[in-house]
Amino acid sequence: MTTQLKKKLSETMPQLGEIYAQQGFFSPVSAISETEAKELRQDYEA
């Protein structure tokens, strides 16, 4: 993934939950925190 794309995604990802909520949808992106996601991944990979 290019650096430019990574930068754009890092700017956009936090806004996705808000955009989904404005339209009345649930956003899986904001379902759990980044820390919780990392912990789940570690448990899964263990």
C-alpha positions as CSV (number, residue, x, y, z in Angstrom):
1,M,0.0,0.0,0.0
2,T,1.4,3.4,-0.9
3,T,2.2,6.0,1.7
4,Q,-0.2,8.4,0.1
5,L,-3.1,5.9,0.3
6,K,-2.2,5.0,3.9
7,K,-2.3,8.7,4.9
8,K,-5.7,9.2,3.2
9,L,-7.1,6.1,4.9
10,S,-5.9,7.2,8.3
11,E,-7.6,10.5,7.8
12,T,-10.9,8.9,6.6
13,M,-11.3,5.9,8.8
14,P,-12.2,7.8,12.0
15,Q,-15.0,9.6,10.0
16,L,-16.6,6.4,8.7
17,G,-18.5,5.7,11.9
18,E,-19.9,9.2,11.9
19,I,-20.9,9.0,8.2
20,Y,-22.6,5.6,8.7
21,A,-24.5,6.9,11.8
22,Q,-25.7,10.0,9.9
23,Q,-27.2,7.7,7.3
24,G,-28.8,5.5,10.0
25,F,-26.4,2.6,9.6
26,F,-24.2,0.7,12.1
27,S,-20.5,1.0,11.4
28,P,-18.4,-2.1,12.0
29,V,-15.3,0.2,12.0
30,S,-16.3,1.8,15.2
31,A,-17.8,-1.3,16.8
32,I,-14.7,-1.9,19.0
33,S,-11.7,0.2,19.9
34,E,-8.3,-0.3,18.3
35,T,-6.9,-1.7,21.6
36,E,-9.8,-4.2,21.8
37,A,-9.1,-5.2,18.2
38,K,-5.5,-5.8,18.9
39,E,-6.3,-7.9,21.9
40,L,-8.8,-10.0,19.9
41,R,-6.2,-10.5,17.2
42,Q,-3.6,-11.6,19.7
43,D,-6.1,-14.1,21.2
44,Y,-7.0,-15.4,17.8
45,E,-3.4,-15.8,16.7
46,A,-2.4,-17.5,20.0
